[in-house]
Amino acid sequence: MKSRHFTRFTLSALTLGIMSVSASLNAATVPAGTELAAQQELVRNNGSEPASLDPHKVESDVEFGIIRDLFDGLVAIKKDGSVEPRLAQSWENKDNTVWIFHLRPNVTWSDGTAITAKDFVWSWQRLVDPKTASPYASYPGNMHIENAADIALGKKTPDTLGVKALDDNTLEIRLTQPTSAFLAMLGHPSLVPLDKILISRFGDKWTKPEHIVTSGAYKLSDWVVNERIVAVRNPRYWDNGATVINKVTYLPVSSETADVNRYKAGEIDITYTLPVNQFAQLKKTLGDQVKVSPLLATYYYEFNTTKAPFNDPRVRRALNMALDKDIIADKVMGQGQRPAWLISQPEIGGVTLSATDYATWPQEKRIAEAKRLLKEAGFNEAHPLSFNLLYNTMETHQRIAIAVSSMWKKNLGVEAKLQNQEWKTMLDAMHTGHFDLVRYAWNADYDDAATFLNTFRTGDSENTSQYSNPAYDDALRNAARASDLAQRSKYYQQAEDILGQDVPAIPVYHYVRTHLVKPWVGGFDPDKLGYYLTKDMYIKKH
C-alpha cells in the first residue's frame, strides 16, 4: 500500500512554537492570593451595533470581538504569535500542502450535539460560496486552499473545495502550494464551524438568542438591538473549567464621550476606545486605568477607483502627498500613533518594509508635486476638485476628517465635503460602490503583511476600492510562494512600492489601541491584533 509520510507539527514546531497542549492554552490565569468577586460579570463597550453575529457576514472588530467569545475554531493564535490547539487537539502535514487536523474527542455545540469534521467542511463551503456574499469569501483562496479562489469567483462549485472529513473527528485540508502564514491564518473567526441544520432551518434568523448554538466559552442569552448583547458561560465548552467570568454584556455605544462618562459612572468596565481630546486629562486623573497597547492596524481613506476623477492615479497620489500625517498622528491623535505611508506596517511578521520615496521629502516639496499632478489631471483654481468624504459616526473620525479636509483646502484648494453614516450603513455603501472617498481601517487578521495587502488584490472580496493592477497581484502571488523571509520581504516591498504610486487608499496613521479598564478587571491583555477574550479575564473583589 501507499505510504503517507506526514511530519507532525512540521511548520508549527519550527516557526510557531507549539508546546504541549496542557502547557500552552490561553485561559484565565488568576495569580495566587487574588480574592475574586462573588459576582463574575463584565460589561464591555463594543463601539457599535454589530452588523450581524454570523461569522460569514461580517468584517470588523465590532463583530469579531463578540464572535471570538462565542465560537472556537481549529486553532487560536497566542499573544507571542505561537499557535495553540482549540477544537483541534493535534495536526500533522505533508510537504506543507496536505494538512490533517484531529478534533478533540467529544467536543459539542452549546446544546450538547456533537461538533464534527463535517461541520467544518460545510461551513467553509458556505464561506466561499458566492451566494453567501461573505466579505471574507476570498480568505480561503488567499490561504491557497484547493479550488477556493475559483469557487469564490463562481467558476467552480462549493463541493470542490479542498477540504474533506476523513471521519467525524478528522479533517483534511489540501493546499495548491505551501502558504507561509497558513496556521496563523487558520485562527481567523470566519473559519469557525457553524451548524448546518440550524442555519438550514432558521436562515438569517439563526443568530437570534433563542436559536443560536455556539462552540466557544460563551453562548448568547439576550440581544436588544442598539441597546445590549448579553452572553453567559457555556457549560458544555470543552475548556469551561478554565473560564471564570459567568456573564458578559456588550454595549453598542458609538459616542466616545458617552463611553467615558458611562465608565466613570460605573456602568462600563472596559471602554471601546478613548476620545483623543480627553486622553491627556484621563491619563492624568485615572493613571493606570488608561491602557495603551500596540496594534497591527492602519487608518486610511479608500478611493472608489472606478469613479472619476479617482480612476486617475495622479489625483489619488496628489491627495496623499498633500496630507501632513505627522500633524495628524502627533497633534490630532497624540496617543502614540505613527504617521503612515504604508498600507501594511513598517514591521510585521518578521519583515521590515520601507515607505515610498516621496514620504521622505519635505512637506513643501510634496505639496508642490501634488499641485503639479492635479493640474496635469485637469484641476486648477478655475476648475477645483470637489468630492464627498464619508466616515462612520464617531467623534475621532469627525475630528480627523475636519483636519484632512482643511489640509486639502489650504494646500491644494480642494473641497472635501464631509458626510457621516452609521457603521452598518457605511459598510453597505462601500460594498455597493456608493462613495467617493471613505474612512476605513484594516486591523490585521494575522501577523503577516498579506493580511493588509490582499485587500487590494484584483477580485478580492474585501477590495471595495475596486483597484486592479496585474503587477501588484503578481507580487503577492510571489510572496505567498516565497520559501524564506528575505524573499517574502522582497515581494511585499514590491507590492507596497506599487501602492505608493497607484494609491488606491491614503494611509494616514498606524494605530495604537486605547482603553479605560477598571482596576478590578484582571487578565486584560490585548494581543497585537487588538483582541481580548472574556474567557481570559476575571473580576477581583472590590
C-alpha positions as CSV (number, residue, x, y, z in Angstrom):
1,M,0.0,0.0,0.0
2,K,1.0,3.6,-0.5
3,S,2.8,5.2,2.5
4,R,1.9,8.7,3.7
5,H,5.0,10.2,5.4
6,F,3.5,13.0,7.4
7,T,5.6,15.2,9.6
8,R,3.8,16.0,12.9
9,F,3.7,19.8,13.6
10,T,6.3,20.5,10.9
11,L,5.7,24.2,10.3
12,S,4.5,24.9,13.8
13,A,7.3,23.3,15.6
14,L,9.9,25.1,13.6
15,T,8.4,28.6,13.4
16,L,5.4,28.9,15.6
17,G,6.5,27.4,18.9
18,I,3.8,24.8,19.7
19,M,4.3,23.3,23.1
20,S,2.4,20.6,24.9
21,V,-1.3,21.2,24.9
22,S,-1.6,21.4,28.7
23,A,1.1,24.0,28.9
24,S,0.2,26.3,26.1
25,L,-3.5,27.0,26.3
26,N,-4.8,30.5,26.9
27,A,-7.1,30.7,29.9
28,A,-8.0,33.0,32.8
29,T,-4.9,32.8,35.0
30,V,-5.7,34.1,38.4
31,P,-2.5,34.9,40.4
32,A,-2.1,33.1,43.8
33,G,-3.6,35.1,46.6
34,T,-6.1,37.0,44.4
35,E,-9.5,37.3,46.0
36,L,-12.2,37.0,43.4
37,A,-15.5,38.9,43.4
38,A,-18.6,36.8,44.2
39,Q,-20.3,38.1,41.1
40,Q,-18.2,37.3,38.0
41,E,-19.8,39.7,35.4
42,L,-18.2,42.0,32.9
43,V,-19.5,45.0,30.9
44,R,-17.5,46.0,27.9
45,N,-18.4,48.6,25.3
46,N,-18.4,47.2,21.7
47,G,-18.3,50.6,20.0
48,S,-21.2,50.0,17.6
49,E,-24.1,47.7,17.0
50,P,-22.8,44.6,15.2
51,A,-23.9,44.3,11.5
52,S,-24.5,40.6,12.3
53,L,-23.2,37.8,14.5
54,D,-23.0,35.4,11.5
55,P,-19.2,34.9,11.1
56,H,-19.6,34.7,7.4
57,K,-21.5,38.1,7.1
58,V,-19.1,40.4,9.0
59,E,-15.7,42.0,8.6
60,S,-14.7,44.1,11.6
61,D,-13.7,44.0,15.2
62,V,-17.2,45.3,16.1
63,E,-18.4,41.8,15.3
64,F,-15.3,39.6,15.6
65,G,-14.7,40.7,19.2
66,I,-18.1,39.1,20.2
67,I,-17.7,36.2,17.8
68,R,-14.4,35.2,19.3
69,D,-16.2,34.9,22.7
70,L,-19.0,32.8,21.2
71,F,-17.1,30.5,18.8
72,D,-13.9,28.4,18.8
73,G,-12.0,27.4,15.6
74,L,-9.4,24.7,15.0
75,V,-6.7,26.8,16.5
76,A,-6.0,30.2,18.0
77,I,-3.0,32.5,18.0
78,K,-1.4,33.4,21.3
79,K,-0.1,36.9,22.0
80,D,3.5,35.7,21.4
81,G,2.5,34.5,17.9
82,S,2.5,30.8,18.6
83,V,-0.4,28.6,17.6
84,E,-2.5,26.8,20.3
85,P,-4.9,23.9,19.7
86,R,-8.6,24.7,20.3
87,L,-11.2,22.4,18.7
88,A,-8.4,20.6,17.1
89,Q,-6.1,18.9,19.6
90,S,-3.4,17.9,17.2
91,W,-2.4,18.0,13.5
92,E,0.2,16.9,11.0
93,N,1.2,17.9,7.5
94,K,2.8,16.5,4.3
95,D,5.0,19.0,2.4
96,N,3.1,21.9,4.0
97,T,0.3,21.3,1.4
98,V,-1.8,18.5,2.9
99,W,-2.9,19.1,6.5
100,I,-4.7,16.7,8.8
101,F,-6.4,18.0,11.9
102,H,-7.7,15.8,14.7
103,L,-10.6,17.2,16.7
104,R,-10.8,16.8,20.4
105,P,-12.9,13.9,21.5
106,N,-16.5,14.7,22.5
107,V,-16.5,18.4,21.6
108,T,-20.1,19.7,21.3
109,W,-22.2,22.7,20.5
110,S,-23.7,24.6,23.4
111,D,-26.9,22.5,23.0
112,G,-24.9,19.2,23.6
113,T,-24.9,17.9,20.0
114,A,-21.5,16.8,18.5
115,I,-19.2,19.1,16.5
116,T,-17.7,17.0,13.7
117,A,-15.3,17.5,10.8
118,K,-18.3,17.7,8.5
119,D,-19.3,20.9,10.2
120,F,-16.0,22.5,9.1
121,V,-16.4,21.2,5.6
122,W,-20.0,22.6,5.2
123,S,-19.1,25.9,6.9
124,W,-16.1,26.6,4.7
125,Q,-18.0,25.7,1.6
126,R,-20.7,28.2,2.7
127,L,-18.0,30.8,3.3
128,V,-16.6,30.7,-0.2
129,D,-20.0,30.2,-1.9
130,P,-20.8,33.4,-3.9
131,K,-24.5,33.0,-2.8
132,T,-23.3,33.7,0.8
133,A,-21.8,37.0,-0.3
134,S,-19.3,36.9,2.6
135,P,-16.8,39.8,2.9
136,Y,-14.3,37.1,3.6
137,A,-15.1,34.8,0.7
138,S,-11.6,35.4,-0.7
139,Y,-9.9,34.4,2.5
140,P,-9.6,30.6,1.9
141,G,-8.3,31.4,-1.6
142,N,-5.7,33.6,-0.1
143,M,-4.7,30.6,2.1
144,H,-4.4,28.7,-1.2
145,I,-6.9,26.0,-0.2
146,E,-7.6,24.0,-3.3
147,N,-10.3,25.5,-5.6
148,A,-11.2,28.2,-3.1
149,A,-10.4,31.1,-5.3
150,D,-12.3,29.7,-8.3
151,I,-15.3,28.9,-6.1
152,A,-15.4,32.5,-4.7
153,L,-15.4,33.8,-8.3
154,G,-18.2,31.4,-9.4
155,K,-16.0,29.3,-11.6
156,K,-16.4,26.1,-9.6
157,T,-19.0,24.7,-7.2
158,P,-18.5,24.8,-3.4
159,D,-18.3,21.0,-3.1
160,T,-15.0,21.1,-5.0
161,L,-13.3,22.9,-2.1
162,G,-10.1,21.1,-1.0
163,V,-11.5,20.3,2.5
164,K,-12.7,16.8,3.4
165,A,-13.9,15.0,6.5
166,L,-12.0,11.7,6.7
167,D,-14.2,10.7,9.6
168,D,-16.2,12.6,12.3
169,N,-13.0,13.7,14.1
170,T,-10.5,14.1,11.2
171,L,-10.3,17.0,8.8
172,E,-8.1,17.1,5.7
173,I,-7.2,20.4,4.1
174,R,-5.4,20.5,0.7
175,L,-3.4,23.5,-0.5
176,T,-2.3,24.2,-4.0
177,Q,1.1,25.4,-2.7
178,P,2.8,25.9,0.7
179,T,1.5,29.0,2.4
180,S,3.9,30.6,4.9
181,A,1.1,32.1,7.1
182,F,-1.3,29.1,6.8
183,L,-1.5,28.2,10.5
184,A,-1.7,31.9,11.6
185,M,-4.5,32.5,9.0
186,L,-6.3,29.4,10.3
187,G,-7.1,31.3,13.6
188,H,-9.4,33.7,11.9
189,P,-13.1,33.8,13.1
190,S,-14.5,33.4,9.6
191,L,-13.2,29.8,9.8
192,V,-15.1,28.7,12.9
193,P,-17.6,25.8,12.3
194,L,-21.3,26.6,12.0
195,D,-24.3,24.3,12.4
196,K,-25.8,23.3,9.0
197,I,-29.1,22.1,10.4
198,L,-29.6,25.2,12.4
199,I,-28.9,27.6,9.5
200,S,-31.0,25.5,7.1
201,R,-33.9,25.7,9.5
202,F,-33.8,29.3,10.5
203,G,-32.0,31.1,7.7
204,D,-30.8,34.6,8.6
205,K,-32.5,34.3,12.0
206,W,-30.2,31.6,13.2
207,T,-28.2,34.0,15.3
208,K,-31.1,35.0,17.5
209,P,-30.6,34.0,21.1
210,E,-33.5,31.5,21.0
211,H,-31.9,29.7,18.0
212,I,-28.1,30.0,18.1
213,V,-25.7,27.3,19.2
214,T,-22.1,28.2,19.8
215,S,-18.8,26.4,20.2
216,G,-16.9,28.9,22.4
217,A,-16.7,29.8,26.1
218,Y,-20.0,31.8,25.9
219,K,-23.5,31.5,24.5
220,L,-25.9,34.2,23.5
221,S,-28.7,34.9,26.0
222,D,-30.1,38.3,25.1
223,W,-29.9,40.7,22.2
224,V,-31.7,44.0,22.3
225,V,-30.7,45.9,19.1
226,N,-28.9,49.2,19.7
227,E,-29.0,48.6,23.5
228,R,-27.1,45.5,24.6
229,I,-25.9,42.0,23.8
230,V,-25.6,39.5,26.7
231,A,-23.7,36.2,26.7
232,V,-23.4,33.7,29.5
233,R,-21.0,31.0,30.2
234,N,-21.3,27.9,28.1
235,P,-21.1,24.9,30.5
236,R,-20.6,22.5,27.5
237,Y,-17.5,24.3,26.3
238,W,-14.6,21.9,26.1
239,D,-12.4,24.2,28.3
240,N,-15.1,25.5,30.6
241,G,-13.2,24.7,33.7
242,A,-10.6,27.4,32.8
243,T,-13.3,30.1,32.5
244,V,-14.0,32.5,35.4
245,I,-16.4,35.2,34.2
246,N,-20.0,33.9,34.1
247,K,-21.7,36.8,32.2
248,V,-20.6,39.4,29.7
249,T,-22.6,42.4,28.4
250,Y,-21.6,44.2,25.2
251,L,-22.8,47.8,24.7
252,P,-23.1,49.5,21.3
253,V,-22.0,52.9,22.5
254,S,-20.6,54.8,19.5
255,S,-20.0,58.1,21.2
256,E,-16.6,58.1,22.8
257,T,-17.6,60.8,25.2
258,A,-20.7,58.8,26.3
259,D,-18.4,55.7,26.6
260,V,-16.1,57.5,29.1
261,N,-19.0,59.1,31.0
262,R,-20.6,55.7,31.5
263,Y,-17.3,54.3,32.6
264,K,-16.9,57.0,35.2
265,A,-20.5,56.3,36.3
266,G,-19.6,52.6,36.9
267,E,-21.8,51.3,34.1
268,I,-18.9,50.0,31.9
269,D,-15.8,48.0,32.9
270,I,-13.8,48.3,29.7
271,T,-14.3,51.2,27.2
272,Y,-14.1,50.6,23.4
273,T,-11.5,53.4,23.0
274,L,-10.7,56.9,24.3
275,P,-11.6,60.4,22.9
276,V,-8.4,61.9,21.7
277,N,-9.2,65.3,23.2
278,Q,-9.6,63.8,26.6
279,F,-6.6,61.4,26.5
280,A,-4.1,63.6,28.4
281,Q,-6.6,64.5,31.1
282,L,-7.8,60.9,31.6
283,K,-4.1,59.8,31.8
284,K,-3.6,62.4,34.5
285,T,-6.7,61.7,36.5
286,L,-7.1,57.9,36.1
287,G,-3.5,56.8,35.7
288,D,-3.1,53.1,35.3
289,Q,-6.8,52.7,34.3
290,V,-5.7,54.1,30.9
291,K,-4.3,51.3,28.8
292,V,-2.3,51.8,25.6
293,S,-1.3,48.8,23.6
294,P,0.4,48.2,20.2
295,L,-1.9,47.3,17.4
296,L,-1.3,46.0,13.9
297,A,-3.7,48.3,12.2
298,T,-3.7,51.2,9.7
299,Y,-6.2,54.1,9.4
300,Y,-6.8,55.1,5.8
301,Y,-9.0,56.8,3.3
302,E,-10.1,54.5,0.5
303,F,-10.9,55.7,-3.0
304,N,-13.6,54.4,-5.3
305,T,-11.1,53.8,-8.1
306,T,-13.8,53.2,-10.7
307,K,-15.3,56.6,-10.3
308,A,-13.9,59.8,-12.0
309,P,-11.7,61.5,-11.1
310,F,-10.4,58.8,-8.7
311,N,-9.8,56.5,-11.6
312,D,-6.8,58.7,-12.2
313,P,-3.8,57.7,-10.0
314,R,-2.4,61.2,-10.3
315,V,-5.4,62.6,-8.4
316,R,-5.1,59.9,-5.8
317,R,-1.3,60.4,-5.3
318,A,-1.8,64.2,-5.1
319,L,-4.2,63.9,-2.2
320,N,-1.9,61.5,-0.5
321,M,1.1,63.9,-0.8
322,A,-0.8,66.9,0.4
323,L,-1.6,65.5,3.9
324,D,0.7,66.3,6.8
325,K,0.5,63.0,8.5
326,D,2.9,63.9,11.3
327,I,0.4,66.6,12.5
328,I,-2.5,64.1,12.3
329,A,-0.6,61.4,14.3
330,D,1.1,63.7,16.8
331,K,-1.4,66.6,17.3
332,V,-4.8,65.4,16.2
333,M,-4.4,62.0,17.8
334,G,-1.4,62.2,20.2
335,Q,-1.7,58.8,21.9
336,G,1.3,57.2,20.3
337,Q,0.1,56.7,16.8
338,R,2.7,56.8,14.0
339,P,2.3,58.6,10.6
340,A,1.6,56.1,7.8
341,W,2.9,55.9,4.3
342,L,2.4,52.2,4.0
343,I,-0.9,50.3,3.9
344,S,0.7,47.5,5.8
345,Q,3.1,48.1,8.7
346,P,6.8,49.1,8.9
347,E,7.5,45.9,10.9
348,I,5.2,42.9,10.6
349,G,5.7,39.1,10.5
350,G,9.4,39.3,10.7
351,V,9.9,41.7,7.8
352,T,10.7,45.4,7.6
353,L,9.1,47.5,4.9
354,S,10.1,50.9,3.6
355,A,7.7,53.7,2.6
356,T,7.5,55.2,-0.9
357,D,10.3,57.7,-1.8
358,Y,8.2,60.8,-1.5
359,A,7.4,60.0,2.1
360,T,10.9,61.3,2.9
361,W,10.5,64.6,1.0
362,P,10.0,67.9,2.8
363,Q,6.3,68.7,3.1
364,E,6.7,71.8,0.8
365,K,8.2,69.6,-2.0
366,R,5.3,67.1,-1.6
367,I,2.7,69.9,-1.9
368,A,4.4,71.3,-5.0
369,E,4.3,67.9,-6.7
370,A,0.7,67.4,-5.6
371,K,-0.3,70.7,-7.3
372,R,1.6,69.7,-10.4
373,L,-0.2,66.3,-10.6
374,L,-3.7,67.9,-10.0
375,K,-3.0,70.5,-12.7
376,E,-1.9,67.7,-15.1
377,A,-5.1,65.9,-14.3
378,G,-7.2,68.9,-15.2
379,F,-7.8,70.6,-11.9
380,N,-6.9,74.2,-11.0
381,E,-8.4,77.4,-9.4
382,A,-10.9,77.7,-12.2
383,H,-11.8,74.0,-12.1
384,P,-11.2,72.9,-8.5
385,L,-11.5,69.3,-7.3
386,S,-14.6,68.6,-5.2
387,F,-15.8,65.3,-3.7
388,N,-17.5,63.7,-0.7
389,L,-15.6,62.3,2.2
390,L,-17.5,59.6,4.1
391,Y,-16.8,58.4,7.6
392,N,-18.7,56.4,10.2
393,T,-20.2,58.3,13.1
394,M,-17.7,58.8,15.8
395,E,-16.1,61.9,17.3
396,T,-12.5,60.9,16.5
397,H,-13.3,60.2,12.8
398,Q,-15.0,63.6,12.5
399,R,-12.0,65.3,14.1
400,I,-9.6,63.6,11.6
401,A,-11.9,64.3,8.7
402,I,-12.0,68.0,9.6
403,A,-8.2,68.1,9.8
404,V,-7.6,66.4,6.5
405,S,-10.2,68.4,4.6
406,S,-8.6,71.6,6.0
407,M,-5.2,70.5,4.8
408,W,-6.5,69.7,1.3
409,K,-8.3,73.1,1.2
410,K,-5.2,75.0,2.3
411,N,-2.6,73.1,0.3
412,L,-4.5,72.4,-2.9
413,G,-7.7,74.3,-3.0
414,V,-9.6,71.0,-2.9
415,E,-13.1,70.9,-1.4
416,A,-13.8,67.7,0.6
417,K,-17.5,67.7,1.8
418,L,-17.9,65.7,5.0
419,Q,-20.6,63.0,5.3
420,N,-21.2,60.6,8.2
421,Q,-23.2,57.4,8.4
422,E,-23.7,54.7,11.0
423,W,-21.3,51.8,10.8
424,K,-23.6,49.3,9.0
425,T,-24.8,51.9,6.5
426,M,-21.3,52.9,5.6
427,L,-20.2,49.3,5.1
428,D,-23.2,48.8,2.7
429,A,-22.1,52.0,0.8
430,M,-18.6,50.6,0.5
431,H,-19.6,47.2,-0.9
432,T,-22.1,48.8,-3.3
433,G,-19.7,51.4,-4.6
434,H,-21.7,54.4,-3.3
435,F,-18.9,56.6,-2.2
436,D,-16.1,58.8,-3.5
437,L,-13.6,58.6,-0.6
438,V,-14.3,56.7,2.6
439,R,-12.7,56.4,6.0
440,Y,-11.7,52.9,6.7
441,A,-9.1,51.0,8.7
442,W,-7.7,47.5,8.5
443,N,-6.8,45.5,11.6
444,A,-4.5,42.6,10.9
445,D,-6.2,39.2,10.7
446,Y,-2.8,37.6,11.3
447,D,0.8,38.7,11.7
448,D,1.8,39.0,8.1
449,A,1.8,41.8,5.5
450,A,-0.5,39.8,3.3
451,T,-3.4,40.5,5.7
452,F,-3.3,44.2,4.6
453,L,-2.1,43.8,1.0
454,N,-4.5,41.1,-0.1
455,T,-7.4,43.5,0.3
456,F,-6.3,45.4,-2.8
457,R,-5.8,42.3,-4.9
458,T,-7.9,42.1,-8.1
459,G,-11.2,40.4,-7.3
460,D,-10.7,40.1,-3.5
461,S,-14.0,40.2,-1.7
462,E,-12.6,43.0,0.6
463,N,-11.4,45.1,-2.3
464,T,-14.1,47.7,-2.1
465,S,-11.8,50.2,-3.8
466,Q,-12.1,48.0,-7.0
467,Y,-8.4,48.6,-7.6
468,S,-6.7,46.3,-10.0
469,N,-3.0,46.1,-11.1
470,P,-1.6,42.8,-12.6
471,A,1.9,43.6,-11.4
472,Y,0.6,44.1,-7.8
473,D,-1.2,40.7,-8.0
474,D,2.0,39.0,-9.2
475,A,4.0,40.5,-6.3
476,L,1.5,39.0,-3.8
477,R,1.4,35.6,-5.6
478,N,5.2,35.5,-5.4
479,A,5.3,36.5,-1.8
480,A,2.9,33.6,-0.9
481,R,5.2,31.2,-2.7
482,A,8.4,32.6,-1.0
483,S,10.4,30.0,0.9
484,D,12.0,32.4,3.3
485,L,11.5,35.8,5.0
486,A,14.0,37.6,2.7
487,Q,12.1,36.5,-0.4
488,R,8.8,37.4,1.1
489,S,10.1,40.8,2.2
490,K,11.3,41.5,-1.3
491,Y,7.8,40.9,-2.9
492,Y,5.9,42.7,-0.1
493,Q,8.2,45.7,-0.7
494,Q,7.4,45.5,-4.5
495,A,3.7,45.5,-3.6
496,E,4.0,48.5,-1.3
497,D,6.0,50.4,-3.9
498,I,3.2,49.9,-6.4
499,L,0.6,51.1,-3.9
500,G,2.8,54.2,-3.2
501,Q,2.4,55.1,-6.9
502,D,-1.2,54.0,-7.5
503,V,-2.6,55.0,-4.1
504,P,-6.0,53.1,-4.1
505,A,-6.1,54.3,-0.5
506,I,-4.3,57.0,1.5
507,P,-2.7,55.6,4.7
508,V,-3.0,58.1,7.5
509,Y,-1.6,56.6,10.6
510,H,-0.7,53.3,12.3
511,Y,-2.7,52.6,15.3
512,V,-2.3,52.0,19.0
513,R,-5.3,50.7,21.0
514,T,-6.5,52.7,24.0
515,H,-9.0,51.7,26.7
516,L,-10.1,52.5,30.1
517,V,-10.2,49.4,32.3
518,K,-11.5,49.2,35.8
519,P,-8.9,48.2,38.5
520,W,-10.9,45.1,39.4
521,V,-10.7,43.6,35.9
522,G,-7.9,41.0,35.9
523,G,-6.4,39.3,32.8
524,F,-6.9,42.2,30.4
525,D,-4.1,41.8,27.9
526,P,-4.9,42.6,24.3
527,D,-2.9,40.8,21.6
528,K,-1.4,42.8,18.7
529,L,-4.5,42.2,16.6
530,G,-6.4,44.1,19.3
531,Y,-8.4,41.3,20.7
532,Y,-9.0,40.4,24.3
533,L,-11.2,37.4,25.2
534,T,-13.6,37.4,28.1
535,K,-12.6,33.8,29.0
536,D,-9.1,35.0,29.7
537,M,-10.3,37.6,32.3
538,Y,-11.7,37.6,35.8
539,I,-13.2,40.1,38.3
540,K,-11.3,40.8,41.5
541,K,-13.1,41.6,44.8
542,H,-13.7,45.3,45.1
